[in-house]
Amino acid sequence: MYKINSECIKCGACASTCPVNAISEGDTQYNIDENCIDCGSCASVCPVGAISPGE
């Protein structure tokens, strides 16, 4: 599952790209939930590189 780190600038690009709506806005950054299908579309649109594959 992909993870969003603290470099997130809350631009929302990732949330609008997610095909399964697994990304939601949190207090300080966006978060990816357990519905993530590991497609990577969010990481490819993040302007600051704050999204990476998790372990």
C-alpha positions as CSV (number, residue, x, y, z in Angstrom):
1,M,0.0,0.0,0.0
2,Y,1.2,3.5,-0.9
3,K,2.0,6.0,1.9
4,I,1.9,9.8,2.0
5,N,4.7,11.4,4.1
6,S,4.9,14.7,5.9
7,E,6.1,16.6,2.8
8,C,2.4,16.6,1.6
9,I,1.3,20.1,0.8
10,K,-2.5,19.1,0.7
11,C,-2.9,20.1,-2.9
12,G,-5.5,17.3,-3.5
13,A,-4.0,16.1,-6.8
14,C,-3.7,12.5,-5.4
15,A,-7.2,12.3,-4.2
16,S,-8.8,13.3,-7.5
17,T,-6.6,10.7,-9.3
18,C,-7.3,7.7,-7.1
19,P,-9.6,5.2,-8.9
20,V,-10.9,3.7,-5.7
21,N,-11.3,6.8,-3.6
22,A,-8.8,5.6,-1.0
23,I,-7.3,9.0,-0.3
24,S,-8.9,11.5,2.1
25,E,-7.8,14.8,3.5
26,G,-6.5,14.7,7.1
27,D,-5.6,17.6,9.5
28,T,-2.1,18.1,8.3
29,Q,-1.8,16.0,5.1
30,Y,-3.8,13.6,2.9
31,N,-4.0,9.9,4.0
32,I,-4.3,6.6,2.1
33,D,-6.7,4.0,3.6
34,E,-6.8,0.2,3.3
35,N,-8.8,0.3,0.1
36,C,-5.5,1.2,-1.8
37,I,-5.0,-1.1,-4.8
38,D,-1.3,-0.2,-5.3
39,C,-1.9,1.3,-8.7
40,G,0.6,4.2,-8.2
41,S,-1.6,6.8,-9.9
42,C,-1.4,9.0,-6.9
43,A,2.4,9.0,-6.7
44,S,2.7,9.9,-10.4
45,V,0.7,13.1,-9.9
46,C,2.2,14.3,-6.6
47,P,4.0,17.6,-7.3
48,V,6.4,17.2,-4.3
49,G,7.1,13.5,-4.4
50,A,5.4,12.9,-1.0
51,I,3.9,9.5,-2.0
52,S,5.8,6.3,-2.1
53,P,5.2,2.5,-2.0
54,G,4.8,1.3,1.6
55,E,6.1,-1.9,3.1
